[in-house]
Amino acid sequence: MRRLTPLDKEILHIAIPAIVTNITVPLLGLVDLSIVGHMGDAAYIGSIAVGTMIFNVICWLFGFLRMGTSGLTSQAFGRHRPDEATVILKQSLGVGTAIGLIFVALQHWVKQLAFTAMAPTEAITLHASAYFDICIYSVPATLALYGLTGWYIGMQNTRIPMWVSMFQNVVNIAASLTFVYVLGMKVEGVALGTVVAQYAGLVLALWHLRRFRTGMPIATTAKGKPSDISIIRFFSVNRDIFLRTVFLVAVNFCFTSIGARQGSVILAVNTLLFQLFTLYSYVMDGFAYAGEALCGKYYGAQQRMAFDKAVHRIFLWCMALTAIYTLVYLVGTFPFLHVMADNEQVLSTAREYAWWATAIPLAGMGAFYWDGIYIGITATRGMMLATFTSAAVFLATYFLSFPLLHNHGLWLALILYLATRGIVQTILFRGYRLRE
């Protein structure tokens, strides 16, 4: 067996803690669901589902605070400019906190808009409203944490975000159980537990920051302003990531809503099979983070050979993992479905569409792989153009194939959407490579 190279070890040093973080993040939502699931009223479960969806959309849309910060910071790290990294961190924390406070100030209108769009039942609306009214105060902490996480990744450290995520889960479990079972609160206790966990995570991340930056200069150099780091560039990079995220959200929303219009069985089938994409993303995102950190570092340092080598080695890791996932899905999709559901109608229908799941890793690999590299080199316009093109392919494929293929047409549109993102970014990358 071929031994790992120093670069391989560096890739794994960044990727593995990021993968652990990705796996633990969903536990925050699972804890809430498990607690309300024992409250005796199905409306409590529905309220958590609705409330969680609202905050997931908010946080997903502003995920640029993590990605943009990661790319800009990794380049500053490669240039050995801690002064630039400090400015980027301040900008990200300031913008994230400000956006969070705006949501708090506009919470009445945000809630009305969200509930109008989702149209939950009266009973669910009552509890979801109570959940929202408390959880909205967690948004400033959540968005500030996005900036800190991106900054740590750019500084080649994914272990601190991993420990922060684990700590948040412990605090969330302890706080939610205390509020619900000791103090007798209902959905409000679950929401309050989430708020406490977010701010506890923020405090820990800031505490680590103080230790992490020991010995780093915190002011600009004698030359004056940090090179290339302006609020205009910060917003330019993050604007493209925001638009890219809007297209991603639109495609995911269309996929879910089109499945829902086909009935509860098809919706259940699509939801179950889409979990295979989620499981794949947990690992691939970890290697995308490695691309952000390492490729950004070498790009900022203008080290072409090291940059090209990192691009190549991360590609090999992604291909190997994609091959493993494809083989596992070929033999393990049906057992996975039986673990996740026991409804015979859903399971029998799922067999008809399960083979689409085996195409997810190969179709989606390019999107994950290139996203990490593009974020590292802050080629965010290319990411946005690739996602816009692939979203157009999704809609065109759906409208052309759905009347004939029905749900198979929807899955074909999703697979082509994933593949197109990777193909377009592969083509565009020639214009972003470091030159001699």
N, C-alpha and C positions, 0 to 999 in steps of 0.2 A: 504494500500500500504506500502511495506517494505521501511523503511527509508534508506537513503544512509549512508554507513559506512564512516569513515574517509578515508579509502583507496580508496573507490569509488570517493569521492570528489577530492582526489589527482589525480586519473586517469583522471577525467573530467577536472581538472584544467590544465592538460597537453594536453589532446586530443582536447578539444573544440577550443582553439586558433590555433592548428595545422590544424584542419578541415577548419577553416575560411581562413587560409593561402592557403591551397590546392585549395579552391574555387576561391580565388582572383588571383592566379598565372596565370591561362589561360587568364585572362582579358588583360594581356600585349599583347598577340597575337591577341585577338579579337579587341583591339583598333586599332592596325595596319591594320587589315583587313577591319574594318569599314571605316577607312579614305581612303584607296586606292580604296575601293569599289565605291567611289563617284568621282573617277578621270576620268571616262568615257571610259577607255581602259581595257578590260578583262585581258590583259597581265600584268597589274599592280597587279591584284589579284593573278595571277599565280606566279609572281615573289616573292611576299611575302610568298606564300605557300612553294615555293621551298627554299627560304632563311631561313624561320623559321624551316623547316625540317632539313636543314643542321646543324643549331645551336642547335636544340633539340637533334640530335644524338650526337654531340660533348659533350654537357652538360650532357646527359644521361650516356654516357660512363664514364664520370669522376664524376658521382654521388657518388662514393666511398669516395670522400672528405667529404661529409656530413655524410654518414653512418658510416664510420670507425671512424671519429672524435667523433661522438655521443657515440658510444659504449665505446671507450677508456676513454672519458671524464666522462661518468656516473660512470664508475668503480672507477676512481680517486676521484670523488665526494663522493662515498660511503666509500672510505678509508680515507676521510677527508684529502686529499693531494692536496691542491690548487697549490702546486709547480708542480706536475705532470700535472694537468690540463693546467697550463700555458705553459709547454713544448709542450704538444699536440697541443694547439692552434697555437703556433709559427710554429710547423712543418707543420700543415695543411695550414696555410696562406702562408708559404714559398713555399710549393709544388704546391699549387693551382695557385699562382701568376706566378711561374716559368713555369708551363704547359701553362698557358694563354699566356705568352710572347713568348713561343716557337711557338704556333699557329699563333701569329702575325707575327713572323719572317718567318714562312713557309707558309704564307697565299696564295701565288701564287700557290704552289703545292697542297695545301688543296682544293682550289677552283677548280682547274682543275680536281682533282680526284672526287670531289663531283659532278660536272657538267657532267663528263663522266659517272658516275654511274646512275645519274637521267635522263640524256638526255632530257632536256627541249627544247621547240621550240626556234627558233632564237630570236623571240621577247621577250619571257620570259627570256631567257639567258641574254639579254642585260640589262634588268631592275634588274634581280636577281643578276647580277654581281655588279651593282652599289650598291645594298643593302648590299651585302656581303662585299664589300670593306670598308664600314663604320662600319658595325656591328661587324666585326672581332675584332675591338678594344675594344669591350665590354667583350670579353672572360676572360681576367685577372680579371676583377671586378666580373663577374659571378661566377668563380671558387673560388675566395677568399670568396665570400658570402656563398658558399656551406660550406666551412670550419667553418665560423662564425656561420651559422645556426646549424650545427651539434654540435658545442661547446655549444651553448645556450641550445639546447635540452638536452645534457649530463649534463648540470648544472641545469636541471629541470625547464627551463624557455622557454616556447614556445610563450609567449606574445610578446617578442621583435621581433622575426622573423615575427609575424603577423603584427605588426605595421610597420616594414620595408617593407613588401610586399604591404601593403595598400599605404604607402608613395610612393613606386615605381610606382604604378598605377596612382596616382594623377600627379606625375611628368611626366610620360610618356604621359598622355593625354594632359597636358598643353604644354609640349615641342613639341610634334608631331603636334598639332593643330597650334602652333605658327610658326613652320618651314614650314608647308605646306600652311596654309591659310593666314598668315601674310607676310612671306618672299617669298612665291611663289615657294617653292621647291616641288619636286614630291616624288618619292620613297626614294630619298636621305634624305628628311626631316623626313620621317617615321623612317628610320634607325638611324638617328642622335638622334631622340627622344628616341629610345630604349637605345642607348649608354648613353645618359644623365641620364636616369632613373636608369640604372644599377650602375653607379658611385655614383649617389645620394643615392641609397640604401646602397651602401658600406660605404659611409661617415656616414650615420645615424647609421648603425650597429656598426661602430667603435666608434662613439660618445657614444652610449649606453654601449659599452664595457668598456670605461673609467670609466663610472659611476658604472657599474656592478661590476668591480673589485676593487672598493674602499675598502680598508681594507684587501684585499687579499694579501698574500705574493707573490711576483713575482719572487723571487729567489728560488733556491733549498734549502732544509733544511740543517742543520749542518752535516747530514750524508753523504752529497755529492750528487751524481747523483740520480734523482728520480727513485724509484724502478720500474722495469719492463717496463719503457718507454724509448725505444731506437728507433732510426730511422729505424733499422732493423725490429722491431716489427710493427712499423707504416706501413711500406711498405708490410710486410707479410699479415697483416689484409686487407689492401686495395687492394693487388694483387688478393686475393680470391674474393673480392667484384667486382673488375673490370671484372674478368673472368665470374662471375655469370651474370653480366650485359650484357656481350657479348652474352651469350646464350639467355637472355631475348630479346635483340634486334633482334637476328637471328630469333627467333620464331615469333615475331611481324612482321618482314619483310616478312617472308614466308607466314604468314596468309594474309597479305595485297596483296602480289604479286600473290599468288595463286587465290585469289578472283578476282584480276584484269584480269587474264588470262581467266576468265569465262565470261567476258563481263561487260559493264558498269552498267547493272541492278544489277547483283550479287555483284559487287564491292560496289555499293551504299547501298544495303541491309546490307551487312556485316559491312560497315562503320557505318551505323545508329545503328545497334544492338550492335556494339562494344562500342558505347557511353554509354550503360547501364553498361558495365564493368567499364568505366571511372568514372561514377557517383558513383558507389559502392566504387571505390578505394579512392575517396575523403574522405569519412568518415572512412573507414577501415585503411587508412594510419594514420589518427589521433590517433587511438588506438594502431597502431604499434609504433608510436612515444612514447606513454605512456609506452609501453613495453620496448623500448630502454632505456628510462630515468630511470624508476623505477626498472626494473629487473637488469639493469646494476648497479644501485646504490647498491641494496642489494647483488648482486653477488660480487661486489668489497669489500663490507663490510663483506662478508662471513656470512651473516645473513640468514640461510637456511629457517627458518620458515617464515620470512617476504618475502623472495624470492618466496617460494612456494605459499604463499597467493596471491602475486601479479600476478603470472602466472595463478592462478585459477580465480581470479576476472576479469582479462582482458579477459580470455576465455569466461566467462559468458556474459560480455558486447558484445563481438564479436558474440556470438551465438544469443543473443537477437536482435542485429542489422541485422544479416543475416536473421533471421526469418521475420523481418519487411520488409526488402528489397525483399525477395522472395514473400511475399504476395502482396506487391505493384506492383511488376513486373507481377504477375499473372493477376491482374486486370487492370494495367495501361500501359502495353506495347503498345497496339494498339493506345490508345489516344496519347501517347508519339510520336509514329511514324507519326501520322497525324499532330502533331505540327511541327515536324522536316522536313516533306516533303509533297508535294501535287501531286507528279507524281503517277498516278493510277497503272501503271505497277510495279513501285517500291513497292508501298504499298501492292498490291495483292501478289507479290512475297515474301514480308517480312512476311506475315501471315504464309507462309509455314515453315519459319525458326524461328519465334518469340518464340516458346516454348523453344528453346535452351537458350534464354536469361534468362529464369526463373531458369535455372540450374547454372548460373554464380555465384550468391552469395554463395550457399552451396559448390560448387566446389572450389571457390577461397578463402574461409574464412581461411583455414589452412595456405595458403601461406602468407597472410597478417599477421595473428596472429603470426606465428612462425618467420617470418622475423624480426619483432620488437624485439622479445625475443633474437633471435640469434645475432642480431646486438648489443644488450645490453650486452651480455656476450662474445662478439667478437668471436663467434663460426662460423667464416666466411667460414672455410673449409666445414662445414656441409651445409651451404647455397649454396656454389658452387656445391657440389656433388648432392644436391637435384635438383638444376636447370639443371645441365647436364643430370641427369637421366630423368627428366620430358621432356627436349628437345628431348631426344632420343625416349621417348614414343610418343611425338607429331609426329615426323617424321615417326616412324614405323606405327602408327595408320593411318596417312595420306596415305602412300604408300599402305597399305593393304585395306583400306576402300574406298578411293576416286574413284577407277575405278567402284565400285558398287554403292556407295551412293552419289558420286559427292559432292556438297557443304555441304550436311549433314555430309559426311565423314570429311570434313575440320572442321566443328564445333565440331564433336565428338573428333577429335584430340585436339582441343583447350581445351575442357572441361576436358579431361583426363590429359592433360598437367597441368592444374591448380590443379586438385585433387592430382596428383602425387607429386607435390611440397610439399603440406601439409602432405601427407602420409609419404614420406621419412623423412621429418624433425621430424615428430612425433616419428618415429622409432629411429632416431639418437639421440633424446633429452635425452634418458636414459644415454648416455655416457657423457652428458654435465652437468647433474644436480649436484647441490651442495651436498656433502656428509656430514654426521654427523661428 
